[in-house]
Structure formats: structure tokens, C-alpha cells
Amino acid sequence: MKKMASGGVLASLVVAGGLMLGMASPAHADYNSPLYPTLSKCNEARKTYVSSWTSPGPCFRIEYGNGSFAGYQFRVKTRY
């Protein structure tokens, strides 16, 4: 049977972990949305990506490498 860490050691680990989290940089959202088949569906979906830390950009047309239509999407950016 292993002996558990003492309270002092555990407390120092918790404090060290808190300091590491406190010094971490904020998460960044910057990512593309899924593809939507129409511009109206893309614009409707943008509303669901608005939050206190993210903001959706405008919808834009996506094409495959051969020039055929793939869909519409938007970029979700981090608010600063």
C-alpha cells in the first residue's frame, strides 16, 4: 500500500498549478466555420457564433481547386 502525499506537498502542487494557469495566454478562437450550402444559411449560422469572446466575420464563397462551388463559410475571431 502506497503512502499518500502529505498536505503540504499537495498544497504546494496546487499553488504551482494555479500560477502556471494564471500565466498562460488566453485561448484564441480563430477558426473557420463548417461549410453551408447557401449564403442565407451561412448568415443564419453566424448568429450562433457570437459570444463574449468570439465574433464571426462575413460569409464568403468557397470553391474547390477546379473552380466548382463548395459552399459558404466564415471566420470566427477572438475578441480582444
N, C-alpha and C positions, 0 to 999 in steps of 0.2 A: 504494500500500500504506500503510495507516494504522499509526502507531506505537502500541504498546500502552502502557497507563498504567504508570507506574513502581511499584515495590514499595511505596514509602512512601505513595503516593496510595491504592493498593489496600488497604493495611493500615488506613489511617485510615477508609476507607469501611466496612470490615468491623467496626471498633470502633464506629463511629457506628450501624451497623445493629444491632449487639448491644445497645447502650444503648437504642435505640428498642424493641427486643423486650423487654428487661428491665423497661421502664417500662410496658408495655402491661398493661391489665387482663385478668384471666382470662376465658376464653370461658364463656358461660352456656348451659346446655343447654335450659332452659325451653321445651319444645315439646310438642305433643300427638302421641300415637301414631296409627298408622293405625286405621281402624275395624275392629272384629271382629264377626262375626255373632252370637256368643253370649257370655254372661258368662264361661263356663268357658274359652273360647278366649282371651278378653281376659286373664283371670287367669293363664293359662299363659304368654302372651306377656310379661307383666310381668317374669318372671324373666330374660329376655334383655336387659333394660334396666338391670339392676343393675350398677354399676361403682364404682370408687373415687371417681369424681367425679359420678355421676348416681344418682338414686333415683326409681323410679316411684311415682306416687301410686295411689290406689284406682281401680278401673274405675267409670265412670259411664255412664249411658244417654244416648244422643244421639238427638234427634228432629229431623226436618225442620221447616220453618216451618209446614207444615199439620198437624203433630202426629203424623205417621206415624213409625214406628220406623226409625232409620237404622243403628244398631249401638251398640257399646260402645267406649270408648276411655279412656285415662288420660293424665295429665300427667307428663312427665319433668322433674324439677327438678335443679338444680345443688346438690351438697353443699358446704357451707362449712366 
